């Protein structure tokens, strides 16, 4: 699991595997470390809708080039 977290970076296609947005997928756009120490990301879906979620709820599917 930690290996998947290290693969999360801008441009990587990912799938949400837990939390409110479970089942959604898209491209990672913004990685951020919150004041409380949690890694958050912004995900851009193919339909143009963005949402924020915790990195622990996301699995990298593949790297876009």
C-alpha positions as CSV (number, residue, x, y, z in Angstrom):
1,X,0.0,0.0,0.0
2,X,2.8,2.4,0.8
3,X,4.2,1.7,-2.7
4,X,1.0,3.0,-4.2
5,X,1.0,6.1,-2.1
6,X,4.5,6.9,-3.3
7,X,3.3,6.6,-6.9
8,X,0.7,9.4,-6.4
9,X,1.9,12.5,-8.2
10,X,0.5,15.0,-10.7
11,X,-0.8,13.4,-13.9
12,X,-1.2,9.9,-12.5
13,X,-4.6,8.2,-13.2
14,X,-6.1,7.0,-9.9
15,X,-9.2,5.3,-8.5
16,X,-10.8,6.1,-5.2
17,X,-11.1,3.0,-3.1
18,X,-12.7,4.4,0.1
19,X,-14.5,7.3,1.6
20,X,-17.2,9.6,0.2
21,X,-16.0,9.4,-3.4
22,X,-15.5,5.6,-3.5
23,X,-15.7,4.3,-7.0
24,X,-14.8,7.5,-8.8
25,X,-11.6,7.9,-10.8
26,X,-9.6,10.6,-12.5
27,X,-6.3,12.3,-12.8
28,X,-4.3,13.6,-9.8
29,X,-3.9,17.4,-10.0
30,X,-2.8,18.6,-6.6
31,X,-1.0,17.0,-3.7
32,X,-1.1,18.8,-0.4
33,X,-0.1,18.1,3.2
34,X,-2.7,19.6,5.5
35,X,-1.9,21.3,8.8
36,X,-2.9,18.1,10.6
37,X,-0.5,16.0,8.6
38,X,-2.9,14.3,6.2
39,X,-2.1,14.0,2.5
40,X,-4.9,15.4,0.4
41,X,-5.3,15.4,-3.4
42,X,-7.5,17.0,-6.0
43,X,-8.8,14.6,-8.6
44,X,-10.1,15.7,-12.0
45,X,-12.6,13.4,-13.5
46,X,-13.0,12.9,-17.3
47,X,-16.2,14.9,-17.2
48,X,-14.4,17.9,-15.9
49,X,-15.6,17.8,-12.3
50,X,-13.0,18.1,-9.5
51,X,-13.1,16.8,-6.0
52,X,-10.8,16.6,-3.0
53,X,-10.1,13.5,-1.1
54,X,-7.5,12.0,1.3
55,X,-4.6,10.2,-0.3
56,X,-5.2,7.1,1.9
57,X,-8.5,6.6,0.0
58,X,-6.8,6.5,-3.4
59,X,-5.0,3.9,-5.4
60,X,-2.8,4.8,-8.4
61,X,-3.9,2.9,-11.5
62,X,-1.3,3.9,-14.0
63,X,1.0,6.8,-14.9
64,X,0.1,9.1,-17.8
65,X,2.8,10.3,-20.0
